[in-house]
């Protein structure tokens, strides 16, 4: 799989994306939407593609990439992301130019 980046490079090693991140990206963009994807994997992917994490109160968090911001709540008590969270992560990744 090749990740299409906003910077139009053919390698994403400079962003710190590894094989696990690639698998997570495939799961995020997969249809039907994954219901068993761990939130920590999505968070790690967003950080690997260059997002900055801004912690909020409680389980709130924001990911900032350039001028784009996505707000999420960490799922609790379960560690799996809800399908709507996966869809929101998919939309944010597409917005910043990251697609499988």
C-alpha positions in Angstrom: 0.0 0.0 0.0 1.2 3.5 -0.7 0.0 6.5 1.3 -0.8 9.6 -0.7 0.5 12.6 1.1 -0.1 16.3 0.7 3.6 16.7 0.1 3.5 14.4 -3.0 6.4 12.3 -1.8 6.5 8.6 -2.5 7.9 7.6 0.9 6.4 8.5 4.3 9.4 7.5 6.3 10.2 11.1 7.1 6.9 11.3 8.9 7.6 8.2 11.1 4.8 6.1 9.5 5.5 2.4 10.0 3.8 -0.8 9.0 1.4 -0.7 11.9 0.3 2.8 11.0 -0.3 1.7 7.4 -2.5 -1.1 8.6 -4.4 1.3 10.8 -4.8 3.6 7.8 -6.3 0.8 5.8 -8.7 0.0 8.7 -9.8 3.6 9.0 -10.6 3.9 5.3 -12.1 0.4 5.1 -15.8 -0.2 4.4 -17.8 -1.1 6.3 -16.5 1.2 9.1 -14.5 -0.7 11.7 -16.1 -1.1 15.1 -13.2 -2.9 16.8 -10.3 -0.5 16.0 -8.4 0.6 19.1 -8.4 4.3 19.7 -4.7 4.3 20.6 -3.9 3.1 17.0 -5.8 6.0 15.5 -4.1 8.4 17.8 -0.7 7.0 16.9 -1.4 7.3 13.2 -2.5 10.9 13.5 0.7 11.7 15.4 2.8 9.8 12.9 1.5 11.8 10.0 2.4 15.1 11.6 -0.5 16.1 13.8 0.0 17.8 17.2 -2.1 16.7 20.1 -3.7 19.3 22.3 -5.1 17.8 25.4 -8.4 19.2 26.7 -10.3 18.6 29.9 -11.1 15.0 30.7 -11.1 12.8 27.6 -11.2 15.7 25.2 -8.4 16.1 22.7 -7.7 18.0 19.5 -5.4 17.1 16.6 -3.8 20.0 14.8 -2.3 19.8 11.4 -1.4 23.1 9.8 -4.6 25.2 9.9 -6.9 22.1 10.3 -8.2 21.0 13.7 -10.1 17.8 14.6 -11.7 17.4 18.0 -12.3 14.0 19.6 -13.2 12.4 22.9 -11.2 9.4 23.9 -13.5 6.4 24.2 -14.0 5.2 27.7 -14.3 2.8 29.4 -13.8 0.7 26.3 -10.5 1.1 24.3 -12.2 0.7 20.9 -13.1 3.7 18.9 -16.8 4.0 18.0 -17.7 3.8 14.3 -18.5 7.6 14.2 -15.0 8.3 15.6 -13.4 6.2 12.9 -15.4 8.1 10.3 -14.4 11.4 11.8 -10.7 10.3 11.7 -11.2 9.2 8.1 -12.6 12.6 7.1 -9.8 14.5 8.9 -7.1 12.3 7.3 -8.6 12.9 3.9 -8.8 16.7 4.6 -5.1 16.9 5.4 -4.2 14.8 2.3 -3.6 11.4 3.8 -5.3 8.5 2.0 -4.3 4.9 1.3 
